[in-house]
């Protein structure tokens, strides 16, 4: 873990890491746009993904679940 922090002290290395994550995000967005779905469906899919991750790492059920647009 200490080595992970040290690489961020090098501006060029840190910038490279940031660019890799940003490009990955842009690729994800592009793929979602290529699916040609509504913004409501994208939001609800993202919420479902986050809830699945929360359940995986934190446990718990589906109480309190709401759709992004329909509240």
N, CA, C and O atoms as a CHARMM CRD file, in Angstrom:
* protein
*
  284
    1    1 UNK  N      0.82200  -1.18700   0.00000 PROA 1      0.00000
    2    1 UNK  CA     0.00000   0.00000   0.00000 PROA 1      0.00000
    3    1 UNK  C      0.86700   1.25200   0.00000 PROA 1      0.00000
    4    1 UNK  O      0.52700   2.24100  -0.64900 PROA 1      0.00000
    5    2 UNK  N      1.96500   1.21900   0.70900 PROA 2      0.00000
    6    2 UNK  CA     2.86000   2.37500   0.76900 PROA 2      0.00000
    7    2 UNK  C      3.35800   2.74100  -0.62800 PROA 2      0.00000
    8    2 UNK  O      3.44700   3.92400  -0.95700 PROA 2      0.00000
    9    3 UNK  N      3.68300   1.74700  -1.45100 PROA 3      0.00000
   10    3 UNK  CA     4.14300   2.00400  -2.80700 PROA 3      0.00000
   11    3 UNK  C      3.07600   2.67100  -3.65200 PROA 3      0.00000
   12    3 UNK  O      3.38700   3.45800  -4.54600 PROA 3      0.00000
   13    4 UNK  N      1.81500   2.35900  -3.37200 PROA 4      0.00000
   14    4 UNK  CA     0.71300   2.97600  -4.10700 PROA 4      0.00000
   15    4 UNK  C      0.68100   4.47600  -3.87400 PROA 4      0.00000
   16    4 UNK  O      0.44500   5.25100  -4.80100 PROA 4      0.00000
   17    5 UNK  N      0.91400   4.87900  -2.65300 PROA 5      0.00000
   18    5 UNK  CA     0.89700   6.30100  -2.31200 PROA 5      0.00000
   19    5 UNK  C      2.09700   7.00800  -2.91200 PROA 5      0.00000
   20    5 UNK  O      1.98100   8.14000  -3.38200 PROA 5      0.00000
   21    6 UNK  N      3.22800   6.36400  -2.90200 PROA 6      0.00000
   22    6 UNK  CA     4.45000   6.97900  -3.40900 PROA 6      0.00000
   23    6 UNK  C      4.34900   7.33800  -4.89100 PROA 6      0.00000
   24    6 UNK  O      4.88600   8.36400  -5.30900 PROA 6      0.00000
   25    7 UNK  N      3.67000   6.51100  -5.69300 PROA 7      0.00000
   26    7 UNK  CA     3.57100   6.79000  -7.11700 PROA 7      0.00000
   27    7 UNK  C      2.80800   8.09300  -7.35600 PROA 7      0.00000
   28    7 UNK  O      3.03700   8.76600  -8.36100 PROA 7      0.00000
   29    8 UNK  N      1.90800   8.45300  -6.44600 PROA 8      0.00000
   30    8 UNK  CA     1.14700   9.68600  -6.60800 PROA 8      0.00000
   31    8 UNK  C      1.98700  10.93300  -6.37500 PROA 8      0.00000
   32    8 UNK  O      1.58000  12.03200  -6.74900 PROA 8      0.00000
   33    9 UNK  N      3.14100  10.77700  -5.76800 PROA 9      0.00000
   34    9 UNK  CA     4.03600  11.91800  -5.56800 PROA 9      0.00000
   35    9 UNK  C      4.70600  12.33500  -6.87900 PROA 9      0.00000
   36    9 UNK  O      5.14400  13.47500  -7.02700 PROA 9      0.00000
   37   10 UNK  N      4.77900  11.41000  -7.81300 PROA 10     0.00000
   38   10 UNK  CA     5.33300  11.68800  -9.13600 PROA 10     0.00000
   39   10 UNK  C      4.19800  12.22100 -10.00700 PROA 10     0.00000
   40   10 UNK  O      3.27900  11.47800 -10.34900 PROA 10     0.00000
   41   11 UNK  N      4.25700  13.50000 -10.36800 PROA 11     0.00000
   42   11 UNK  CA     3.16900  14.15300 -11.10100 PROA 11     0.00000
   43   11 UNK  C      2.85100  13.42100 -12.39700 PROA 11     0.00000
   44   11 UNK  O      1.67800  13.20200 -12.70000 PROA 11     0.00000
   45   12 UNK  N      3.84100  13.04400 -13.15300 PROA 12     0.00000
   46   12 UNK  CA     3.61100  12.37400 -14.43400 PROA 12     0.00000
   47   12 UNK  C      2.92400  11.02500 -14.23600 PROA 12     0.00000
   48   12 UNK  O      2.00600  10.67800 -14.97800 PROA 12     0.00000
   49   13 UNK  N      3.36400  10.27600 -13.24400 PROA 13     0.00000
   50   13 UNK  CA     2.75300   8.98100 -12.96700 PROA 13     0.00000
   51   13 UNK  C      1.31300   9.15400 -12.49500 PROA 13     0.00000
   52   13 UNK  O      0.42000   8.42300 -12.92300 PROA 13     0.00000
   53   14 UNK  N      1.09500  10.11800 -11.61500 PROA 14     0.00000
   54   14 UNK  CA    -0.25300  10.37100 -11.11600 PROA 14     0.00000
   55   14 UNK  C     -1.17400  10.80300 -12.25200 PROA 14     0.00000
   56   14 UNK  O     -2.32300  10.36700 -12.32000 PROA 14     0.00000
   57   15 UNK  N     -0.68100  11.64900 -13.13300 PROA 15     0.00000
   58   15 UNK  CA    -1.47100  12.09300 -14.27500 PROA 15     0.00000
   59   15 UNK  C     -1.81300  10.92000 -15.18400 PROA 15     0.00000
   60   15 UNK  O     -2.93200  10.83000 -15.68900 PROA 15     0.00000
   61   16 UNK  N     -0.86300  10.03000 -15.39100 PROA 16     0.00000
   62   16 UNK  CA    -1.10400   8.84000 -16.20400 PROA 16     0.00000
   63   16 UNK  C     -2.19500   7.96600 -15.61100 PROA 16     0.00000
   64   16 UNK  O     -3.05100   7.46300 -16.33800 PROA 16     0.00000
   65   17 UNK  N     -2.17300   7.78100 -14.30100 PROA 17     0.00000
   66   17 UNK  CA    -3.19800   6.98900 -13.61900 PROA 17     0.00000
   67   17 UNK  C     -4.55800   7.65800 -13.77200 PROA 17     0.00000
   68   17 UNK  O     -5.55300   7.00300 -14.07800 PROA 17     0.00000
   69   18 UNK  N     -4.58700   8.96100 -13.55600 PROA 18     0.00000
   70   18 UNK  CA    -5.84200   9.69700 -13.69900 PROA 18     0.00000
   71   18 UNK  C     -6.39400   9.55600 -15.11400 PROA 18     0.00000
   72   18 UNK  O     -7.59100   9.33200 -15.28900 PROA 18     0.00000
   73   19 UNK  N     -5.54200   9.68400 -16.11400 PROA 19     0.00000
   74   19 UNK  CA    -5.97700   9.57600 -17.50900 PROA 19     0.00000
   75   19 UNK  C     -6.53400   8.18000 -17.80900 PROA 19     0.00000
   76   19 UNK  O     -7.51700   8.04800 -18.53800 PROA 19     0.00000
   77   20 UNK  N     -5.91200   7.14800 -17.25200 PROA 20     0.00000
   78   20 UNK  CA    -6.41100   5.78700 -17.46200 PROA 20     0.00000
   79   20 UNK  C     -7.81300   5.62200 -16.88600 PROA 20     0.00000
   80   20 UNK  O     -8.69200   5.05300 -17.53300 PROA 20     0.00000
   81   21 UNK  N     -8.02000   6.12000 -15.67200 PROA 21     0.00000
   82   21 UNK  CA    -9.35500   6.02400 -15.06900 PROA 21     0.00000
   83   21 UNK  C    -10.36500   6.85600 -15.84600 PROA 21     0.00000
   84   21 UNK  O    -11.49100   6.41000 -16.06200 PROA 21     0.00000
   85   22 UNK  N     -9.98500   8.05300 -16.26800 PROA 22     0.00000
   86   22 UNK  CA   -10.89400   8.90700 -17.02700 PROA 22     0.00000
   87   22 UNK  C    -11.26800   8.25100 -18.35100 PROA 22     0.00000
   88   22 UNK  O    -12.43900   8.24800 -18.73300 PROA 22     0.00000
   89   23 UNK  N    -10.29600   7.70200 -19.04600 PROA 23     0.00000
   90   23 UNK  CA   -10.58200   7.04100 -20.31700 PROA 23     0.00000
   91   23 UNK  C    -11.49400   5.83500 -20.12100 PROA 23     0.00000
   92   23 UNK  O    -12.37500   5.57800 -20.94200 PROA 23     0.00000
   93   24 UNK  N    -11.28800   5.11000 -19.05300 PROA 24     0.00000
   94   24 UNK  CA   -12.17500   3.99400 -18.75200 PROA 24     0.00000
   95   24 UNK  C    -13.59900   4.46600 -18.52100 PROA 24     0.00000
   96   24 UNK  O    -14.55400   3.82100 -18.95500 PROA 24     0.00000
   97   25 UNK  N    -13.73800   5.58400 -17.84200 PROA 25     0.00000
   98   25 UNK  CA   -15.06600   6.16000 -17.62100 PROA 25     0.00000
   99   25 UNK  C    -15.70300   6.59700 -18.92400 PROA 25     0.00000
  100   25 UNK  O    -16.89300   6.36800 -19.14500 PROA 25     0.00000
  101   26 UNK  N    -14.91800   7.22500 -19.78900 PROA 26     0.00000
  102   26 UNK  CA   -15.44800   7.65600 -21.08700 PROA 26     0.00000
  103   26 UNK  C    -15.86300   6.44800 -21.92800 PROA 26     0.00000
  104   26 UNK  O    -16.87700   6.49900 -22.62500 PROA 26     0.00000
  105   27 UNK  N    -15.09700   5.37700 -21.86800 PROA 27     0.00000
  106   27 UNK  CA   -15.44700   4.16900 -22.61200 PROA 27     0.00000
  107   27 UNK  C    -16.74900   3.57300 -22.08300 PROA 27     0.00000
  108   27 UNK  O    -17.57700   3.09200 -22.85600 PROA 27     0.00000
  109   28 UNK  N    -16.92400   3.60800 -20.76900 PROA 28     0.00000
  110   28 UNK  CA   -18.16100   3.11700 -20.17400 PROA 28     0.00000
  111   28 UNK  C    -19.33800   3.95900 -20.64400 PROA 28     0.00000
  112   28 UNK  O    -20.36700   3.41600 -21.04800 PROA 28     0.00000
  113   29 UNK  N    -19.19800   5.27600 -20.59600 PROA 29     0.00000
  114   29 UNK  CA   -20.27400   6.17400 -21.02600 PROA 29     0.00000
  115   29 UNK  C    -20.59600   5.95200 -22.49500 PROA 29     0.00000
  116   29 UNK  O    -21.76400   5.89500 -22.87700 PROA 29     0.00000
  117   30 UNK  N    -19.56500   5.82700 -23.31600 PROA 30     0.00000
  118   30 UNK  CA   -19.78000   5.60100 -24.74400 PROA 30     0.00000
  119   30 UNK  C    -20.56300   4.30500 -24.98200 PROA 30     0.00000
  120   30 UNK  O    -21.47500   4.27000 -25.80800 PROA 30     0.00000
  121   31 UNK  N    -20.20700   3.25700 -24.26500 PROA 31     0.00000
  122   31 UNK  CA   -20.90700   1.97500 -24.41600 PROA 31     0.00000
  123   31 UNK  C    -22.36900   2.11100 -23.99800 PROA 31     0.00000
  124   31 UNK  O    -23.25600   1.54700 -24.64000 PROA 31     0.00000
  125   32 UNK  N    -22.61800   2.85200 -22.93400 PROA 32     0.00000
  126   32 UNK  CA   -23.99600   3.04600 -22.48100 PROA 32     0.00000
  127   32 UNK  C    -24.78900   3.85700 -23.50900 PROA 32     0.00000
  128   32 UNK  O    -25.95700   3.56000 -23.76400 PROA 32     0.00000
  129   33 UNK  N    -24.16900   4.86500 -24.09300 PROA 33     0.00000
  130   33 UNK  CA   -24.85400   5.66100 -25.11000 PROA 33     0.00000
  131   33 UNK  C    -25.12900   4.83700 -26.35300 PROA 33     0.00000
  132   33 UNK  O    -26.15200   5.02200 -27.01100 PROA 33     0.00000
  133   34 UNK  N    -24.21500   3.92300 -26.67900 PROA 34     0.00000
  134   34 UNK  CA   -24.40900   3.05500 -27.84300 PROA 34     0.00000
  135   34 UNK  C    -25.60400   2.12800 -27.65700 PROA 34     0.00000
  136   34 UNK  O    -26.20200   1.68000 -28.63400 PROA 34     0.00000
  137   35 UNK  N    -25.95100   1.84200 -26.40800 PROA 35     0.00000
  138   35 UNK  CA   -27.12200   1.00900 -26.13300 PROA 35     0.00000
  139   35 UNK  C    -28.41300   1.73200 -26.48900 PROA 35     0.00000
  140   35 UNK  O    -29.46000   1.10500 -26.65000 PROA 35     0.00000
  141   36 UNK  N    -28.33300   3.06900 -26.61300 PROA 36     0.00000
  142   36 UNK  CA   -29.47100   3.89900 -27.01500 PROA 36     0.00000
  143   36 UNK  C    -30.66900   3.71000 -26.08500 PROA 36     0.00000
  144   36 UNK  O    -31.78700   3.45100 -26.53100 PROA 36     0.00000
  145   37 UNK  N    -30.41000   3.84300 -24.79200 PROA 37     0.00000
  146   37 UNK  CA   -31.47800   3.72400 -23.81700 PROA 37     0.00000
  147   37 UNK  C    -31.78300   5.09600 -23.22200 PROA 37     0.00000
  148   37 UNK  O    -31.00600   6.03900 -23.37800 PROA 37     0.00000
  149   38 UNK  N    -32.90500   5.19300 -22.55100 PROA 38     0.00000
  150   38 UNK  CA   -33.29800   6.46500 -21.95600 PROA 38     0.00000
  151   38 UNK  C    -32.41100   6.79400 -20.75500 PROA 38     0.00000
  152   38 UNK  O    -31.77700   5.91400 -20.17400 PROA 38     0.00000
  153   39 UNK  N    -32.38000   8.07000 -20.39700 PROA 39     0.00000
  154   39 UNK  CA   -31.59500   8.48200 -19.23700 PROA 39     0.00000
  155   39 UNK  C    -32.17800   7.87400 -17.96200 PROA 39     0.00000
  156   39 UNK  O    -31.44300   7.60000 -17.01300 PROA 39     0.00000
  157   40 UNK  N    -33.48900   7.66400 -17.93600 PROA 40     0.00000
  158   40 UNK  CA   -34.12600   7.02800 -16.78200 PROA 40     0.00000
  159   40 UNK  C    -33.61900   5.59300 -16.61400 PROA 40     0.00000
  160   40 UNK  O    -33.31100   5.16600 -15.50100 PROA 40     0.00000
  161   41 UNK  N    -33.53600   4.85700 -17.71800 PROA 41     0.00000
  162   41 UNK  CA   -33.05200   3.48100 -17.64800 PROA 41     0.00000
  163   41 UNK  C    -31.58600   3.44300 -17.23300 PROA 41     0.00000
  164   41 UNK  O    -31.18500   2.58900 -16.44200 PROA 41     0.00000
  165   42 UNK  N    -30.78400   4.36600 -17.76300 PROA 42     0.00000
  166   42 UNK  CA   -29.37400   4.42900 -17.36400 PROA 42     0.00000
  167   42 UNK  C    -29.24200   4.69100 -15.86500 PROA 42     0.00000
  168   42 UNK  O    -28.44600   4.05000 -15.17900 PROA 42     0.00000
  169   43 UNK  N    -30.03300   5.64000 -15.37100 PROA 43     0.00000
  170   43 UNK  CA   -29.96800   5.97700 -13.94700 PROA 43     0.00000
  171   43 UNK  C    -30.39900   4.79100 -13.09500 PROA 43     0.00000
  172   43 UNK  O    -29.75600   4.47700 -12.09300 PROA 43     0.00000
  173   44 UNK  N    -31.47600   4.13700 -13.48800 PROA 44     0.00000
  174   44 UNK  CA   -31.95600   2.98700 -12.71000 PROA 44     0.00000
  175   44 UNK  C    -30.96600   1.82400 -12.76000 PROA 44     0.00000
  176   44 UNK  O    -30.79000   1.12200 -11.76400 PROA 44     0.00000
  177   45 UNK  N    -30.31900   1.61200 -13.90700 PROA 45     0.00000
  178   45 UNK  CA   -29.29000   0.57300 -14.00900 PROA 45     0.00000
  179   45 UNK  C    -28.11500   0.88300 -13.08600 PROA 45     0.00000
  180   45 UNK  O    -27.59200  -0.00600 -12.41400 PROA 45     0.00000
  181   46 UNK  N    -27.70500   2.16000 -13.06000 PROA 46     0.00000
  182   46 UNK  CA   -26.58100   2.56600 -12.21500 PROA 46     0.00000
  183   46 UNK  C    -26.92400   2.36000 -10.74600 PROA 46     0.00000
  184   46 UNK  O    -26.09200   1.88900  -9.97100 PROA 46     0.00000
  185   47 UNK  N    -28.15100   2.71300 -10.36000 PROA 47     0.00000
  186   47 UNK  CA   -28.58000   2.52400  -8.97300 PROA 47     0.00000
  187   47 UNK  C    -28.59600   1.04100  -8.61800 PROA 47     0.00000
  188   47 UNK  O    -28.15900   0.65300  -7.53500 PROA 47     0.00000
  189   48 UNK  N    -29.09900   0.21900  -9.52600 PROA 48     0.00000
  190   48 UNK  CA   -29.12700  -1.22600  -9.27200 PROA 48     0.00000
  191   48 UNK  C    -27.71500  -1.77000  -9.09800 PROA 48     0.00000
  192   48 UNK  O    -27.47500  -2.60500  -8.22600 PROA 48     0.00000
  193   49 UNK  N    -26.77800  -1.30100  -9.92500 PROA 49     0.00000
  194   49 UNK  CA   -25.38400  -1.73700  -9.80300 PROA 49     0.00000
  195   49 UNK  C    -24.80000  -1.32700  -8.45400 PROA 49     0.00000
  196   49 UNK  O    -24.13000  -2.12300  -7.79700 PROA 49     0.00000
  197   50 UNK  N    -25.05400  -0.08300  -8.04200 PROA 50     0.00000
  198   50 UNK  CA   -24.54100   0.39400  -6.76200 PROA 50     0.00000
  199   50 UNK  C    -25.16000  -0.37500  -5.59600 PROA 50     0.00000
  200   50 UNK  O    -24.47400  -0.69400  -4.62500 PROA 50     0.00000
  201   51 UNK  N    -26.45200  -0.67100  -5.69500 PROA 51     0.00000
  202   51 UNK  CA   -27.09900  -1.44000  -4.63800 PROA 51     0.00000
  203   51 UNK  C    -26.52700  -2.85200  -4.54700 PROA 51     0.00000
  204   51 UNK  O    -26.35000  -3.38700  -3.45300 PROA 51     0.00000
  205   52 UNK  N    -26.24100  -3.45000  -5.69900 PROA 52     0.00000
  206   52 UNK  CA   -25.65200  -4.79100  -5.69800 PROA 52     0.00000
  207   52 UNK  C    -24.27100  -4.76900  -5.04600 PROA 52     0.00000
  208   52 UNK  O    -23.93300  -5.66000  -4.26800 PROA 52     0.00000
  209   53 UNK  N    -23.48100  -3.75400  -5.36400 PROA 53     0.00000
  210   53 UNK  CA   -22.16000  -3.63800  -4.73900 PROA 53     0.00000
  211   53 UNK  C    -22.28600  -3.40500  -3.24200 PROA 53     0.00000
  212   53 UNK  O    -21.54500  -3.99200  -2.45300 PROA 53     0.00000
  213   54 UNK  N    -23.21700  -2.55500  -2.85200 PROA 54     0.00000
  214   54 UNK  CA   -23.41800  -2.28700  -1.42800 PROA 54     0.00000
  215   54 UNK  C    -23.80000  -3.56700  -0.70200 PROA 54     0.00000
  216   54 UNK  O    -23.27100  -3.87000   0.36700 PROA 54     0.00000
  217   55 UNK  N    -24.72700  -4.31400  -1.29500 PROA 55     0.00000
  218   55 UNK  CA   -25.16600  -5.56100  -0.67200 PROA 55     0.00000
  219   55 UNK  C    -24.01000  -6.55400  -0.57900 PROA 55     0.00000
  220   55 UNK  O    -23.85600  -7.24500   0.42700 PROA 55     0.00000
  221   56 UNK  N    -23.19200  -6.62000  -1.64500 PROA 56     0.00000
  222   56 UNK  CA   -22.05400  -7.54300  -1.67000 PROA 56     0.00000
  223   56 UNK  C    -21.04700  -7.21300  -0.57600 PROA 56     0.00000
  224   56 UNK  O    -20.54900  -8.10800   0.10600 PROA 56     0.00000
  225   57 UNK  N    -20.74800  -5.93500  -0.41200 PROA 57     0.00000
  226   57 UNK  CA   -19.68900  -5.54900   0.51700 PROA 57     0.00000
  227   57 UNK  C    -20.18300  -5.19400   1.91600 PROA 57     0.00000
  228   57 UNK  O    -19.43300  -5.29400   2.88800 PROA 57     0.00000
  229   58 UNK  N    -21.44400  -4.78000   2.01600 PROA 58     0.00000
  230   58 UNK  CA   -21.94900  -4.31700   3.30300 PROA 58     0.00000
  231   58 UNK  C    -23.04900  -5.20200   3.86700 PROA 58     0.00000
  232   58 UNK  O    -23.40200  -5.08100   5.04000 PROA 58     0.00000
  233   59 UNK  N    -23.59500  -6.09400   3.04100 PROA 59     0.00000
  234   59 UNK  CA   -24.70900  -6.91600   3.48100 PROA 59     0.00000
  235   59 UNK  C    -25.99400  -6.10500   3.43800 PROA 59     0.00000
  236   59 UNK  O    -25.98300  -4.94100   3.03800 PROA 59     0.00000
  237   60 UNK  N    -27.06800  -6.69700   3.83500 PROA 60     0.00000
  238   60 UNK  CA   -28.33300  -5.97400   3.88200 PROA 60     0.00000
  239   60 UNK  C    -29.22900  -6.33800   2.72800 PROA 60     0.00000
  240   60 UNK  O    -28.83700  -7.03900   1.79500 PROA 60     0.00000
  241   61 UNK  N    -30.43000  -5.84600   2.81700 PROA 61     0.00000
  242   61 UNK  CA   -31.44600  -6.17300   1.82200 PROA 61     0.00000
  243   61 UNK  C    -31.75800  -5.01500   0.90900 PROA 61     0.00000
  244   61 UNK  O    -30.94100  -4.11700   0.70700 PROA 61     0.00000
  245   62 UNK  N    -32.95900  -5.05100   0.36000 PROA 62     0.00000
  246   62 UNK  CA   -33.38100  -4.05400  -0.62300 PROA 62     0.00000
  247   62 UNK  C    -34.26700  -2.97600  -0.01700 PROA 62     0.00000
  248   62 UNK  O    -34.88500  -2.20800  -0.75600 PROA 62     0.00000
  249   63 UNK  N    -34.34700  -2.89700   1.31000 PROA 63     0.00000
  250   63 UNK  CA   -35.21000  -1.89700   1.91200 PROA 63     0.00000
  251   63 UNK  C    -34.75600  -0.49900   1.51200 PROA 63     0.00000
  252   63 UNK  O    -33.56300  -0.20600   1.43300 PROA 63     0.00000
  253   64 UNK  N    -35.73900   0.34700   1.26300 PROA 64     0.00000
  254   64 UNK  CA   -35.42700   1.73200   0.90500 PROA 64     0.00000
  255   64 UNK  C    -35.10300   1.92400  -0.56200 PROA 64     0.00000
  256   64 UNK  O    -34.70100   3.02100  -0.95000 PROA 64     0.00000
  257   65 UNK  N    -35.25800   0.91000  -1.39000 PROA 65     0.00000
  258   65 UNK  CA   -34.90600   1.04800  -2.80700 PROA 65     0.00000
  259   65 UNK  C    -35.91000   1.94300  -3.50700 PROA 65     0.00000
  260   65 UNK  O    -37.12100   1.81400  -3.32900 PROA 65     0.00000
  261   66 UNK  N    -35.37700   2.85300  -4.30700 PROA 66     0.00000
  262   66 UNK  CA   -36.22700   3.70900  -5.13000 PROA 66     0.00000
  263   66 UNK  C    -35.63300   3.78300  -6.51700 PROA 66     0.00000
  264   66 UNK  O    -34.42900   3.60400  -6.69800 PROA 66     0.00000
  265   67 UNK  N    -36.48000   4.04900  -7.49800 PROA 67     0.00000
  266   67 UNK  CA   -35.99100   4.29600  -8.84600 PROA 67     0.00000
  267   67 UNK  C    -35.50500   5.74000  -8.90800 PROA 67     0.00000
  268   67 UNK  O    -36.00100   6.60200  -8.18300 PROA 67     0.00000
  269   68 UNK  N    -34.54100   5.99200  -9.77100 PROA 68     0.00000
  270   68 UNK  CA   -33.93600   7.31700  -9.85200 PROA 68     0.00000
  271   68 UNK  C    -34.96000   8.37900 -10.22400 PROA 68     0.00000
  272   68 UNK  O    -34.96300   9.46700  -9.64800 PROA 68     0.00000
  273   69 UNK  N    -35.81200   8.07800 -11.16300 PROA 69     0.00000
  274   69 UNK  CA   -36.72300   9.09100 -11.66500 PROA 69     0.00000
  275   69 UNK  C    -38.07500   9.03600 -10.95200 PROA 69     0.00000
  276   69 UNK  O    -38.67800  10.07200 -10.67300 PROA 69     0.00000
  277   70 UNK  N    -38.53400   7.85100 -10.66600 PROA 70     0.00000
  278   70 UNK  CA   -39.87400   7.69200 -10.12100 PROA 70     0.00000
  279   70 UNK  C    -39.94800   7.78100  -8.60400 PROA 70     0.00000
  280   70 UNK  O    -41.02700   7.68100  -8.02100 PROA 70     0.00000
  281   71 UNK  N    -38.75200   7.97500  -7.94500 PROA 71     0.00000
  282   71 UNK  CA   -38.68400   8.16900  -6.52200 PROA 71     0.00000
  283   71 UNK  C    -39.26400   7.07600  -5.75100 PROA 71     0.00000
  284   71 UNK  O    -39.26800   7.12200  -4.52100 PROA 71     0.00000
